[in-house]
Amino acid sequence: MKKLKFGIIGCGRIAGRHAKWASEYGSLVAVCDIIAERAEEIANEYSCEAFQSIDELIEKKLDIDCIAVCTPNGLHAEHSIKLLRAGYHVLSEKPMATSVQDSVEMIKVAELTNRRLFIVKQNRYNPPIAALKKAIDDGHLGRILSMQLNCFWNRRASYFSESDWKGSKVLDGGTLYTQFSHFIDLIYWLIGDVRDVRAFVSNSNHEGITEFEDQGVAILEFYSGVLGSIHFTINSCNKNMEGSITIFGDKGTVKVGGQFLNELEYQEISDFTIEGLPEGNPPNQYGTYVGSMSNHDKVYENVVDVLQGGGVIGTVGIEGLKTVEIIDKIYRAAQR
C-alpha cells in the first residue's frame, strides 16, 4: 500500500506539528505560505516543494492526497473550498470556519466533489476525555443532568502583537474560536446540541490589543434538557490555570481538568470506576505560551485509516459545524 502524500497551506506555528506527523504517516510533498521564508523553512527541513500561493500549488498538479489547511481562522473556508474543488481531500485546522454559512458551504462542496473533509479536534483523544465519553455512552453516568466548562488561560499582549492575524475580528474571530473551540467541541461531543443560550462577554484587559472579548460567561440549555455553564477568560494571571469540564449525571459525577483537559480530577460513579488511563501527550509548546494537547499524531493516524483502510472519520464536517453554531449562538446571545 502506497504512502499517502500530504501538503500544508499556511506555515505558522501549528504547521510544524502537521509537517512532523504528515511525514511520519506519509510523505510531505508541498507547503505553501504567502511569506516565502516560512514555507521555505519547512520545505528545506522536509525536502519538499515550497509555494507562495494556493493557485500556484494547484496549477502545478502535484500528486497529493490530502492538504492540511493551517491558515488564519477566517480563511479556512475559502482555502478548504478551493482545495476541495481542485480534487484534494482536506484536513482543516480548528475552527473549520468562523461563520455557520461558511461551514455549511464547506460541507456542501466536500459532498459535491466527493472529497473527504477532516476537522482537527485533538482534545477528543485526551485519555480522560475519551474515557469520559465511553462512560457516558455506556450509561455509567446515567441520565445527564448538567455540565460546567471552565477555560481559564493566559494570553498576554505579545501573543497578539507577534502575530499578523491573531486579535483580528475577521481573521481570528474571537476567543472562543481560537483558544477554546476544542472545548466547545467537547460540549457537543459529550452532551449534544444546544437549544438556547444566555451570555455576557467583555474586553476587560485587552482593549486596543484585540477586536473582540477576552472573557465571558454563558448559560446553555441543551435540546436534551441538560443545563450547562461556561466561564472563559484569557486573563488568568501570568499563565494558564485550568481547562476543565464537569459532568453531573444521576448515577455519577466526573471532572476532567488540569490546564488542558488532561487530568481526571474527580469521579464518583455508582458501581463503576474509570481506571487504567494511559499517559497522554504533552501540550503544544509555543515559547511564550502553551496551547492545547498535542494529539495531531492521532489526527493523522485517522486520516490514513480513513483514506487507505476504509476507517471511520474521527470528526465529520457536521461536528465541526456544530462547534461553530454553538459559538455563534453564544456571541449572538451576548449582543442581545
C-alpha positions in Angstrom: 0.0 0.0 0.0 1.5 3.3 -1.1 2.1 6.0 1.5 -0.3 9.0 1.4 1.1 12.3 0.1 0.3 15.4 2.1 0.5 19.2 1.6 0.2 22.1 4.0 -1.3 25.5 3.4 -0.2 28.1 5.9 3.2 27.7 7.6 2.7 29.4 11.0 3.2 27.8 14.4 0.9 24.8 14.1 2.3 23.9 10.7 5.4 22.3 12.3 3.2 19.9 14.1 1.4 19.0 10.9 4.7 18.6 9.0 6.1 16.2 11.6 3.1 13.9 11.5 2.4 14.2 7.8 6.0 12.9 7.2 5.6 10.2 9.8 2.3 8.8 8.5 3.0 9.5 4.8 5.2 12.0 2.9 5.1 15.8 2.8 5.1 16.8 -0.8 4.4 20.6 -0.7 3.9 23.5 1.6 2.5 27.0 0.9 2.6 30.4 2.7 2.4 33.9 1.4 5.6 34.6 3.4 8.2 32.8 1.4 10.6 32.3 4.3 8.0 30.4 6.3 7.3 28.0 3.5 11.0 27.5 2.6 12.0 26.8 6.2 9.6 23.8 6.3 10.3 22.8 2.7 14.1 22.6 3.4 13.6 20.6 6.6 11.3 18.0 4.8 12.8 18.2 1.3 9.5 19.2 -0.3 8.4 22.0 -2.7 7.5 25.5 -1.4 4.8 27.8 -2.9 3.6 31.3 -2.1 0.0 30.9 -3.4 -2.6 28.2 -3.4 -3.3 28.8 -7.0 0.3 28.2 -7.9 0.3 24.9 -6.0 -3.0 23.8 -7.6 -1.7 24.7 -11.1 1.4 22.5 -10.6 -1.0 19.5 -10.4 1.2 17.7 -7.9 0.3 14.2 -6.8 -1.1 15.0 -3.3 -3.8 13.1 -1.5 -4.7 15.4 1.4 -3.8 19.0 2.2 -3.9 20.5 5.7 -5.3 24.0 5.9 -3.4 25.8 8.7 -4.1 29.4 7.6 -5.8 32.0 9.8 -9.3 31.0 11.0 -11.1 33.4 8.8 -9.5 31.9 5.7 -10.2 28.2 6.4 -13.4 28.1 4.5 -12.1 29.9 1.4 -8.9 27.8 1.2 -10.6 24.5 2.0 -13.3 25.0 -0.6 -10.7 25.9 -3.3 -8.7 22.8 -2.5 -11.8 20.5 -2.4 -12.8 21.8 -5.8 -9.3 21.1 -7.1 -9.7 17.4 -6.1 -7.9 17.2 -2.8 -9.1 15.7 0.5 -8.8 18.5 3.1 -7.8 18.4 6.8 -8.9 21.8 8.3 -7.4 23.1 11.5 -9.8 24.3 14.2 -12.1 26.0 13.8 -13.4 24.8 10.5 -14.7 28.4 9.8 -15.8 31.5 11.7 -19.4 31.5 10.4 -22.2 29.0 10.1 -22.7 29.8 6.5 -19.1 29.1 5.6 -19.1 25.9 7.5 -22.2 24.7 5.6 -20.6 25.6 2.3 -17.5 23.6 3.1 -19.6 20.5 3.8 -21.7 21.0 0.6 -18.6 21.3 -1.5 -17.0 18.2 0.0 -20.1 16.3 -0.8 -20.4 17.6 -4.4 -16.7 16.9 -5.1 -16.8 13.5 -3.3 -13.8 14.5 -1.2 -13.2 13.9 2.5 -13.3 16.9 4.8 -11.4 16.2 8.1 -11.6 18.6 11.1 -8.8 18.8 13.7 -10.4 18.1 17.1 -7.4 16.7 19.0 -8.8 17.1 22.6 -11.1 14.2 21.9 -8.0 12.0 22.1 -7.0 13.1 25.6 -7.2 9.8 27.6 -9.5 11.1 30.4 -11.8 12.7 27.8 -12.0 9.5 25.7 -12.7 7.5 28.9 -15.4 10.0 30.0 -17.1 9.8 26.6 -17.1 6.0 26.8 -18.5 6.1 30.3 -21.4 8.4 29.2 -22.1 6.3 26.1 -22.1 3.1 28.1 -24.6 4.6 30.6 -22.4 4.6 33.6 -23.3 8.2 34.5 -27.0 7.5 33.9 -29.1 10.4 32.8 -27.0 13.5 32.3 -28.4 16.5 34.3 -25.9 19.4 33.9 -22.4 20.3 33.0 -19.8 23.0 33.7 -16.9 24.1 31.4 -14.1 26.3 32.7 -11.5 27.8 30.4 -9.0 29.9 32.4 -6.0 30.7 30.2 -3.5 33.5 29.8 -2.8 35.3 26.5 -0.7 38.4 27.1 -0.3 41.3 24.7 2.8 39.8 23.0 0.7 36.8 21.9 -1.3 39.1 19.7 1.4 41.6 18.7 3.7 38.9 17.5 1.1 37.5 15.1 0.0 39.0 11.8 -3.7 37.9 12.3 -4.5 37.0 15.9 -6.7 39.5 17.6 -8.4 40.5 14.3 -12.2 40.0 14.2 -12.1 39.0 10.6 -9.1 36.6 10.6 -9.2 35.4 14.2 -12.9 35.5 15.0 -12.8 35.6 18.8 -11.5 33.9 21.9 -14.0 31.0 21.6 -12.8 30.3 18.0 -9.0 30.5 18.6 -8.4 29.5 22.2 -11.4 27.4 23.2 -13.1 25.9 20.1 -11.7 22.5 21.1 -13.5 22.9 24.5 -16.8 23.9 22.8 -16.5 20.8 20.5 -16.4 18.6 23.6 -19.7 20.1 24.8 -21.4 18.9 21.6 -19.5 15.6 21.6 -20.3 14.7 25.2 -23.7 16.3 25.7 -25.3 17.1 22.4 -26.8 20.1 20.6 -27.5 23.4 22.3 -31.1 24.9 22.0 -30.8 28.2 23.8 -28.1 30.5 25.3 -27.8 33.4 27.6 -24.3 35.1 27.6 -22.2 38.1 28.6 -18.8 39.0 27.2 -16.4 41.9 27.7 -12.9 43.0 26.6 -11.7 44.0 30.0 -7.9 43.6 29.8 -7.1 43.7 26.0 -8.5 47.0 24.9 -6.6 48.2 21.8 -5.0 44.7 21.6 -7.9 42.6 20.3 -11.0 43.5 18.4 -13.1 41.1 20.5 -13.8 39.8 24.0 -11.2 38.5 26.4 -13.7 36.9 28.8 -17.2 35.7 29.0 -19.9 33.6 30.8 -22.7 31.7 29.2 -25.6 29.6 30.3 -26.7 26.8 28.0 -29.9 24.8 27.6 -29.5 21.7 25.5 -32.2 20.1 23.4 -32.0 17.1 25.8 -32.9 19.3 28.8 -29.4 19.3 30.2 -28.3 22.7 31.6 -24.8 23.9 31.3 -22.5 26.8 32.1 -19.3 28.2 30.5 -16.8 30.6 32.1 -13.9 31.5 29.8 -11.1 34.0 30.1 -7.6 34.7 28.7 -6.9 36.9 31.7 -5.5 34.2 34.1 -2.6 35.9 35.8 0.8 35.2 34.1 -0.1 31.6 32.9 -2.8 29.2 32.1 -4.7 28.0 35.1 -7.4 25.5 34.2 -9.2 23.8 31.3 -11.9 21.6 32.8 -15.3 20.0 32.2 -17.5 18.6 34.9 -20.5 16.3 34.0 -23.3 15.6 36.5 -25.4 12.5 35.9 -28.0 10.8 38.1 -25.5 7.9 38.6 -22.2 9.7 38.6 -20.1 12.9 38.6 -16.8 13.3 36.7 -14.5 16.2 36.4 -11.7 16.2 33.8 -9.3 19.1 34.4 -5.7 20.2 34.5 -4.7 23.1 32.3 -5.7 21.2 29.1 -8.5 18.7 29.9 -5.7 16.2 30.5 -6.3 15.1 34.1 -9.0 13.0 35.7 -9.5 15.2 38.8 -12.7 13.7 40.3 -15.0 10.8 39.9 -17.9 9.4 41.9 -19.8 6.9 39.9 -22.2 4.2 41.2 -20.8 0.7 40.7 -18.1 1.9 38.2 -14.6 3.4 38.2 -12.6 4.9 35.4 -9.1 3.4 35.7 -6.0 2.4 33.8 -5.8 5.6 31.8 -2.7 5.7 29.5 -0.4 8.7 29.8 -1.4 11.4 27.3 0.7 13.5 25.0 2.2 16.8 26.3 0.6 20.1 25.3 1.9 22.2 22.4 4.7 24.5 23.4 5.0 27.8 21.6 7.7 29.6 23.5 5.9 32.3 25.4 2.6 30.4 25.7 1.2 26.9 25.8 -1.6 25.5 23.6 -3.9 22.5 23.7 -2.8 18.9 23.9 -0.6 17.7 21.1 -2.6 14.9 19.6 -2.0 15.6 16.0 -0.5 12.1 15.6 -3.9 10.6 16.4 -5.5 13.0 13.8 -3.1 11.9 11.0 -3.5 8.3 12.0 -7.2 8.6 11.5 -6.7 10.4 8.1 -4.6 7.4 6.9 -7.1 4.9 8.3 -10.0 6.5 6.5 -8.3 7.2 3.2 -6.4 3.8 3.0 -8.3 1.4 5.2 -11.9 2.5 5.0 -11.9 3.6 8.6 -14.5 5.9 10.3 -13.6 9.6 10.1 -12.8 10.9 13.6 -14.6 14.3 13.2 -17.0 14.7 10.4 -17.9 18.1 8.9 -21.3 18.3 10.7 -19.5 18.1 14.1 -17.2 20.9 13.1 -20.3 22.9 12.0 -22.0 22.3 15.4 -19.0 23.8 17.2 -19.3 26.9 15.1 -23.0 27.0 15.6 -22.7 26.9 19.4 -20.0 29.6 19.4 -22.2 31.7 17.1 -25.2 31.3 19.5 -23.0 32.4 22.4 -21.8 35.5 20.6 -25.3 36.4 19.3 -26.7 36.0 22.8 -24.1 38.3 24.2 -25.3 41.0 21.8 -28.9 41.0 22.9 
